[in-house]
Each structure stands twice: as C-alpha cells, then as structure tokens.
Amino acid sequence: MWAIAVPLIVLITVVGPVWVVFHYITVWKRMKAEQRPQSPEQTAREKEAVAGLKQRAKRLETRVETLERLLDAEVAEWRNRI
C-alpha cells in the first residue's frame, strides 16, 4: 500500500500545484496577447490582403460564369450530367 501512497502524495503535493501554476501562466499570456492592440501598419496590411482576396474571388467568379456560358452554348445538357 505504501508503494502506491507515497508516489501519489508526492504527485499531489509537488507536481499538481506546479502544473496548475504553469497552466494558468500560459492562459494569462494567451489572454494578454489577444488583448494587445494591433499596430496601424498591421491593420493596413490586413485590409490590403482582404481587398486583394475579394478582387481575386470576383475574378474567379467571372471565370466560372464565362465557362458556364460557354458550356451552355456548346453542350446544352452538361448540367444534367453532373
């Protein structure tokens, strides 16, 4: 019985509290990083990236519409095959 009790007591009294402390230190650092305000340059870069992605999506949508029009003109029943 002592063979199990002693390691269990050590685990509960030493490892447990250290584990809890390090866990909450990690949580606090993560929360602090999320609350940090972003720099104006970073926000501007993100806005530019979003604008570029929107433009790319519009171009791809136009390409798909063009391909659908071509297929409708050449192969009338292509939508039924899918």
C-alpha positions in Angstrom: 0.0 0.0 0.0 2.8 2.4 0.8 4.3 1.7 -2.6 1.3 3.5 -4.2 0.6 6.0 -1.4 4.0 7.7 -1.3 4.3 8.5 -5.1 0.6 9.6 -5.1 1.2 12.0 -2.2 4.3 13.4 -3.9 2.4 13.8 -7.1 -0.4 15.6 -5.4 1.7 17.9 -3.2 4.5 18.8 -5.7 3.6 18.1 -9.3 0.0 19.1 -9.1 0.4 22.7 -7.9 3.3 23.3 -10.3 1.2 22.0 -13.1 -1.7 24.3 -12.2 0.5 27.3 -11.9 2.2 26.8 -15.2 -1.2 26.1 -16.8 -2.6 29.5 -15.6 0.6 31.3 -16.6 0.1 30.0 -20.1 -3.6 31.1 -20.1 -2.7 34.6 -18.8 -0.1 35.0 -21.5 -2.5 34.0 -24.2 -5.2 36.4 -22.9 -2.6 39.2 -22.7 -1.6 38.5 -26.3 -5.2 38.6 -27.5 -5.9 41.9 -25.8 -2.8 43.6 -27.3 -3.8 46.4 -29.7 -2.6 45.9 -33.3 -0.4 48.4 -34.9 -1.8 50.6 -37.7 0.6 49.1 -40.2 -0.5 45.6 -39.4 -4.2 46.6 -39.7 -3.5 48.3 -43.1 -1.7 45.2 -44.3 -4.6 43.0 -43.3 -7.1 45.4 -45.1 -4.9 45.2 -48.2 -4.9 41.4 -48.0 -8.6 41.2 -47.7 -9.1 43.6 -50.6 -6.8 41.5 -52.7 -8.7 38.3 -51.8 -12.0 40.0 -52.7 -10.7 41.0 -56.1 -9.3 37.5 -56.7 -12.7 36.0 -55.8 -14.5 38.3 -58.2 -12.2 37.4 -61.0 -12.6 33.7 -60.3 -16.4 34.1 -60.2 -16.3 35.8 -63.6 -14.2 33.0 -65.0 -16.7 30.4 -63.7 -19.6 32.3 -65.2 -17.8 32.5 -68.6 -17.1 28.8 -68.5 -20.7 28.1 -67.7 -21.9 30.3 -70.6 -19.5 28.5 -73.0 -20.7 25.1 -71.8 -24.4 26.2 -72.1 -23.7 27.3 -75.7 -21.8 24.2 -76.8 -23.2 21.4 -74.6 -26.8 22.1 -73.6 -27.2 19.1 -71.3 -24.0 19.4 -69.3 -25.8 20.5 -66.1 -27.9 17.3 -66.1 -24.8 15.1 -66.3 -23.3 16.3 -63.1 
